[in-house]
Amino acid sequence: MKSFFLACAIALASVAVAPFLCAQQISGQITIQDPAEFNAYQSATSHTQPAARAASLEEFLTHYPQSAVKKTVLAQLIDEAC
């Protein structure tokens, strides 16, 4: 009986969270929750020279390998290489 209630609770929780996750994916906006990570990202993307920018982006990925903006940073690195 307890496992039934646990299964129901998990199912309800997943149904409640799913629209929120889909809304974030649809909107295309990615938010960085950690202020230090956000500041590091802003600093890395603010360089005007391509070599300095690429080095800063690589350093950012080294410090924040699981960042929410990892795909964006990798795309920016590819753009810098071209």
MDAnalysis code that builds the backbone (N, CA, C; Angstrom):
import MDAnalysis as mda
import numpy as np

u = mda.Universe.empty(246, n_residues=82, atom_resindex=np.repeat(np.arange(82), 3), trajectory=True)
u.add_TopologyAttr("name", ["N", "CA", "C"] * 82)
u.add_TopologyAttr("resid", np.arange(1, 83))
u.add_TopologyAttr("resname", ["MET", "LYS", "SER", "PHE", "PHE", "LEU", "ALA", "CYS", "ALA", "ILE", "ALA", "LEU", "ALA", "SER", "VAL", "ALA", "VAL", "ALA", "PRO", "PHE", "LEU", "CYS", "ALA", "GLN", "GLN", "ILE", "SER", "GLY", "GLN", "ILE", "THR", "ILE", "GLN", "ASP", "PRO", "ALA", "GLU", "PHE", "ASN", "ALA", "TYR", "GLN", "SER", "ALA", "THR", "SER", "HIS", "THR", "GLN", "PRO", "ALA", "ALA", "ARG", "ALA", "ALA", "SER", "LEU", "GLU", "GLU", "PHE", "LEU", "THR", "HIS", "TYR", "PRO", "GLN", "SER", "ALA", "VAL", "LYS", "LYS", "THR", "VAL", "LEU", "ALA", "GLN", "LEU", "ILE", "ASP", "GLU", "ALA", "CYS"])
u.atoms.positions = np.array([
    [0.815, -1.196, 0.000],
    [0.000, 0.000, 0.000],
    [0.863, 1.266, 0.000],
    [1.955, 1.232, 0.773],
    [2.834, 2.391, 0.829],
    [3.485, 2.642, -0.528],
    [3.833, 1.562, -1.222],
    [4.476, 1.732, -2.530],
    [3.496, 2.339, -3.536],
    [2.216, 2.041, -3.408],
    [1.219, 2.622, -4.288],
    [1.152, 4.139, -4.087],
    [1.124, 4.564, -2.817],
    [1.071, 5.988, -2.527],
    [2.352, 6.689, -2.973],
    [3.472, 6.025, -2.801],
    [4.738, 6.593, -3.242],
    [4.749, 6.752, -4.759],
    [4.256, 5.750, -5.468],
    [4.195, 5.826, -6.928],
    [3.267, 6.951, -7.375],
    [2.162, 7.117, -6.695],
    [1.223, 8.198, -7.021],
    [1.858, 9.568, -6.762],
    [2.575, 9.686, -5.663],
    [3.218, 10.954, -5.342],
    [4.280, 11.303, -6.379],
    [5.044, 10.324, -6.813],
    [6.066, 10.564, -7.830],
    [5.420, 10.955, -9.150],
    [4.338, 10.279, -9.506],
    [3.641, 10.596, -10.753],
    [3.086, 12.017, -10.719],
    [2.493, 12.403, -9.614],
    [1.948, 13.755, -9.498],
    [3.050, 14.805, -9.529],
    [4.159, 14.515, -8.892],
    [5.271, 15.466, -8.899],
    [5.824, 15.646, -10.306],
    [5.940, 14.569, -11.054],
    [6.469, 14.686, -12.414],
    [5.505, 15.433, -13.325],
    [4.230, 15.256, -13.124],
    [3.238, 15.976, -13.924],
    [3.269, 17.460, -13.588],
    [3.510, 17.792, -12.333],
    [3.543, 19.193, -11.927],
    [4.792, 19.902, -12.427],
    [5.906, 19.200, -12.539],
    [7.166, 19.801, -12.934],
    [7.325, 19.861, -14.449],
    [6.741, 18.956, -15.173],
    [6.922, 18.855, -16.628],
    [6.591, 20.150, -17.373],
    [5.472, 20.813, -17.105],
    [5.202, 22.061, -17.839],
    [6.246, 23.137, -17.602],
    [6.768, 23.213, -16.386],
    [7.811, 24.206, -16.084],
    [9.062, 23.931, -16.902],
    [9.475, 22.682, -16.976],
    [10.665, 22.330, -17.748],
    [10.456, 22.593, -19.232],
    [9.291, 22.260, -19.742],
    [9.007, 22.496, -21.149],
    [8.962, 23.992, -21.457],
    [8.434, 24.777, -20.551],
    [8.357, 26.220, -20.770],
    [9.753, 26.826, -20.869],
    [10.687, 26.336, -20.069],
    [12.050, 26.847, -20.151],
    [12.683, 26.474, -21.482],
    [12.426, 25.273, -21.962],
    [13.006, 24.833, -23.225],
    [12.406, 25.600, -24.391],
    [11.134, 25.883, -24.346],
    [10.463, 26.585, -25.436],
    [10.899, 28.047, -25.486],
    [11.027, 28.689, -24.328],
    [11.358, 30.111, -24.312],
    [12.764, 30.379, -24.822],
    [13.656, 29.395, -24.717],
    [15.008, 29.566, -25.202],
    [15.905, 30.350, -24.263],
    [15.379, 30.770, -23.143],
    [16.177, 31.514, -22.185],
    [16.828, 30.546, -21.204],
    [18.098, 30.791, -20.960],
    [18.840, 30.004, -20.000],
    [19.275, 30.949, -18.899],
    [19.038, 30.555, -17.670],
    [19.425, 31.409, -16.558],
    [20.537, 30.749, -15.765],
    [21.469, 31.551, -15.310],
    [22.549, 31.096, -14.449],
    [22.191, 31.528, -13.039],
    [22.025, 30.562, -12.162],
    [21.584, 30.849, -10.803],
    [22.724, 31.335, -9.898],
    [23.925, 30.837, -10.113],
    [25.069, 31.179, -9.265],
    [25.637, 32.534, -9.687],
    [25.661, 33.520, -8.790],
    [26.174, 34.846, -9.157],
    [27.638, 34.830, -9.610],
    [28.461, 33.994, -8.994],
    [29.869, 33.923, -9.394],
    [29.992, 33.367, -10.811],
    [29.201, 32.368, -11.120],
    [29.208, 31.793, -12.471],
    [28.709, 32.822, -13.484],
    [27.673, 33.554, -13.127],
    [27.137, 34.580, -14.016],
    [28.181, 35.652, -14.305],
    [28.863, 36.107, -13.262],
    [29.898, 37.133, -13.432],
    [31.045, 36.618, -14.288],
    [31.429, 35.352, -14.091],
    [32.503, 34.763, -14.898],
    [32.080, 34.673, -16.360],
    [30.821, 34.333, -16.606],
    [30.322, 34.255, -17.985],
    [30.311, 35.641, -18.631],
    [29.838, 36.627, -17.891],
    [29.800, 37.995, -18.410],
    [31.206, 38.493, -18.733],
    [32.136, 38.183, -17.855],
    [33.515, 38.596, -18.060],
    [34.122, 37.904, -19.287],
    [33.850, 36.616, -19.431],
    [34.413, 35.858, -20.556],
    [33.853, 36.325, -21.889],
    [32.602, 36.708, -21.929],
    [31.980, 37.109, -23.189],
    [32.182, 38.585, -23.517],
    [32.752, 39.351, -22.591],
    [32.894, 40.786, -22.829],
    [34.194, 41.178, -23.532],
    [35.095, 40.237, -23.728],
    [36.363, 40.567, -24.399],
    [36.112, 40.914, -25.861],
    [36.849, 41.883, -26.349],
    [36.678, 42.297, -27.742],
    [37.655, 41.609, -28.689],
    [38.813, 41.205, -28.179],
    [39.782, 40.516, -29.022],
    [39.435, 39.024, -29.065],
    [39.387, 38.445, -30.258],
    [38.991, 37.033, -30.389],
    [39.860, 36.062, -29.596],
    [41.164, 36.265, -29.567],
    [42.044, 35.342, -28.844],
    [41.790, 35.402, -27.336],
    [41.630, 36.603, -26.811],
    [41.360, 36.768, -25.385],
    [39.989, 36.208, -25.026],
    [39.041, 36.429, -25.908],
    [37.683, 35.915, -25.679],
    [37.681, 34.392, -25.661],
    [38.358, 33.770, -26.613],
    [38.422, 32.308, -26.671],
    [39.101, 31.743, -25.430],
    [40.188, 32.363, -25.006],
    [40.883, 31.896, -23.804],
    [39.988, 32.020, -22.565],
    [39.256, 33.114, -22.473],
    [38.354, 33.320, -21.327],
    [37.205, 32.324, -21.342],
    [36.672, 32.036, -22.523],
    [35.590, 31.066, -22.621],
    [36.066, 29.670, -22.239],
    [37.280, 29.322, -22.664],
    [37.828, 28.019, -22.288],
    [38.044, 27.935, -20.778],
    [38.529, 29.013, -20.196],
    [38.725, 29.043, -18.742],
    [37.386, 28.929, -18.016],
    [36.360, 29.580, -18.555],
    [35.022, 29.488, -17.964],
    [34.551, 28.036, -17.949],
    [34.726, 27.335, -19.085],
    [34.304, 25.934, -19.146],
    [35.120, 25.046, -18.220],
    [36.365, 25.409, -17.985],
    [37.190, 24.642, -17.057],
    [36.656, 24.777, -15.630],
    [36.248, 25.993, -15.263],
    [35.742, 26.228, -13.914],
    [34.292, 25.773, -13.734],
    [33.504, 25.843, -14.794],
    [32.079, 25.485, -14.718],
    [31.733, 24.473, -15.813],
    [32.213, 23.230, -15.684],
    [31.986, 22.248, -16.751],
    [30.526, 21.815, -16.893],
    [29.717, 21.992, -15.875],
    [28.308, 21.609, -15.936],
    [27.390, 22.819, -16.036],
    [27.884, 23.895, -16.567],
    [27.119, 25.136, -16.648],
    [25.894, 24.987, -17.550],
    [24.890, 25.764, -17.238],
    [23.678, 25.778, -18.062],
    [23.942, 26.386, -19.430],
    [24.992, 27.169, -19.552],
    [25.320, 27.831, -20.819],
    [26.462, 27.126, -21.555],
    [26.722, 25.893, -21.207],
    [27.836, 25.161, -21.805],
    [27.713, 25.081, -23.324],
    [26.534, 24.757, -23.816],
    [26.335, 24.663, -25.271],
    [26.551, 26.016, -25.948],
    [26.094, 27.062, -25.322],
    [26.268, 28.404, -25.863],
    [27.742, 28.781, -25.915],
    [28.471, 28.464, -24.853],
    [29.898, 28.786, -24.806],
    [30.653, 27.983, -25.863],
    [30.322, 26.703, -26.009],
    [30.977, 25.889, -27.032],
    [30.688, 26.442, -28.435],
    [29.462, 26.879, -28.657],
    [29.123, 27.471, -29.967],
    [29.915, 28.754, -30.189],
    [30.100, 29.546, -29.158],
    [30.876, 30.771, -29.276],
    [32.339, 30.469, -29.557],
    [32.856, 29.405, -28.952],
    [34.243, 28.999, -29.220],
    [34.412, 28.563, -30.663],
    [33.441, 27.864, -31.195],
    [33.497, 27.440, -32.596],
    [33.457, 28.661, -33.508],
    [32.621, 29.622, -33.170],
    [32.543, 30.859, -33.966],
    [33.866, 31.618, -33.938],
    [34.543, 31.620, -32.803],
    [35.824, 32.302, -32.677],
    [36.886, 31.610, -33.526],
    [36.778, 30.300, -33.672],
    [37.776, 29.538, -34.428],
    [37.629, 29.772, -35.938],
    [36.456, 30.125, -36.382],
    [36.208, 30.296, -37.827],
    [36.603, 31.629, -38.342],
])
